[in-house]
């Protein structure tokens, strides 16, 4: 049975101690099982305060991140490794056992060319080390595929799976995202089923990043694919009610969503639960 989560950016535009604890409280009140914490600045992360807030809300947490521009793994694997090691300390400190997202690249870093074999091999080597370090802490990693306008490195689920398999790490999984799939994949059903062996985490995100079910994502295919993939991982609502300037620049989000945080969260959770029940994921 899947667990239901929500990205913190459903409620807040930037993670800090006060805003982060507010998002945690809201996620608990609405009924999510966990919140996804954007761990973009590990050195400024107040793990003790957030862990107390999670306990009070009665929910868990996953973490996600984007590598900084100067730690783009193909160009600076040692910086990427050090940044991820620092993040893993905070993941453990906050009581989480999951770190996903763009753990191999910086959003917005483009070379004007496809990824080279050497770039992918550099990522494999780096992630192999980080996965081993994470395993000692009991933490699972997940590598996300993003669209071509945000990264050149991993756009499809299939390409991302190849790197995951190449590491040989059983605690490195595939992080899918329906927003990115809507741009990159030839449909939703086949990629979900074909990569089911490593698929463990999925951002349920609409084509315009607003209220799920109100855009062009083919949700029927998504649900059928998850069902036939025997998906039992994490279903995560990702809608952006407010975003910080860095994220806006990286993802090219220039206008607000079609609904506010309360509607995005409450109706979004209803959408996820209804789809899971209707398509037999429960």
Secondary structure as the mmCIF struct_conf table of DSSP 4:
data_model
#
loop_
_struct_conf.conf_type_id
_struct_conf.id
_struct_conf.beg_label_comp_id
_struct_conf.beg_label_asym_id
_struct_conf.beg_label_seq_id
_struct_conf.end_label_comp_id
_struct_conf.end_label_asym_id
_struct_conf.end_label_seq_id
STRN STRN1 UNK A 3 UNK A 7
HELX_RH_3T_P HELX_RH_3T_P1 UNK A 8 UNK A 10
TURN_TY1_P TURN_TY1_P1 UNK A 11 UNK A 11
BEND BEND1 UNK A 13 UNK A 14
HELX_RH_AL_P HELX_RH_AL_P1 UNK A 17 UNK A 30
TURN_TY1_P TURN_TY1_P2 UNK A 31 UNK A 31
BEND BEND2 UNK A 33 UNK A 33
STRN STRN2 UNK A 34 UNK A 38
BEND BEND3 UNK A 40 UNK A 40
HELX_RH_3T_P HELX_RH_3T_P2 UNK A 42 UNK A 44
HELX_RH_AL_P HELX_RH_AL_P2 UNK A 47 UNK A 57
TURN_TY1_P TURN_TY1_P3 UNK A 58 UNK A 58
STRN STRN3 UNK A 60 UNK A 66
HELX_RH_3T_P HELX_RH_3T_P3 UNK A 69 UNK A 71
TURN_TY1_P TURN_TY1_P4 UNK A 73 UNK A 75
HELX_RH_AL_P HELX_RH_AL_P3 UNK A 77 UNK A 93
TURN_TY1_P TURN_TY1_P5 UNK A 94 UNK A 95
STRN STRN4 UNK A 98 UNK A 102
TURN_TY1_P TURN_TY1_P6 UNK A 103 UNK A 104
TURN_TY1_P TURN_TY1_P7 UNK A 107 UNK A 108
BEND BEND4 UNK A 112 UNK A 113
HELX_LH_PP_P HELX_LH_PP_P1 UNK A 114 UNK A 116
HELX_RH_AL_P HELX_RH_AL_P4 UNK A 117 UNK A 136
TURN_TY1_P TURN_TY1_P8 UNK A 137 UNK A 138
STRN STRN5 UNK A 140 UNK A 144
HELX_LH_PP_P HELX_LH_PP_P2 UNK A 145 UNK A 145
TURN_TY1_P TURN_TY1_P9 UNK A 148 UNK A 150
BEND BEND5 UNK A 152 UNK A 153
BEND BEND6 UNK A 156 UNK A 156
HELX_RH_AL_P HELX_RH_AL_P5 UNK A 157 UNK A 167
TURN_TY1_P TURN_TY1_P10 UNK A 168 UNK A 168
TURN_TY1_P TURN_TY1_P11 UNK A 170 UNK A 171
STRN STRN6 UNK A 172 UNK A 177
HELX_RH_AL_P HELX_RH_AL_P6 UNK A 178 UNK A 184
BEND BEND7 UNK A 185 UNK A 186
BEND BEND8 UNK A 188 UNK A 188
HELX_RH_AL_P HELX_RH_AL_P7 UNK A 189 UNK A 194
TURN_TY1_P TURN_TY1_P12 UNK A 195 UNK A 198
STRN STRN7 UNK A 199 UNK A 204
TURN_TY1_P TURN_TY1_P13 UNK A 207 UNK A 208
BEND BEND9 UNK A 209 UNK A 211
TURN_TY1_P TURN_TY1_P14 UNK A 212 UNK A 213
BEND BEND10 UNK A 214 UNK A 216
HELX_RH_AL_P HELX_RH_AL_P8 UNK A 219 UNK A 228
TURN_TY1_P TURN_TY1_P15 UNK A 229 UNK A 230
BEND BEND11 UNK A 233 UNK A 233
STRN STRN8 UNK A 234 UNK A 237
BEND BEND12 UNK A 241 UNK A 242
HELX_RH_AL_P HELX_RH_AL_P9 UNK A 245 UNK A 251
TURN_TY1_P TURN_TY1_P16 UNK A 252 UNK A 252
BEND BEND13 UNK A 255 UNK A 255
BEND BEND14 UNK A 258 UNK A 259
HELX_RH_AL_P HELX_RH_AL_P10 UNK A 261 UNK A 278
TURN_TY1_P TURN_TY1_P17 UNK A 279 UNK A 280
#
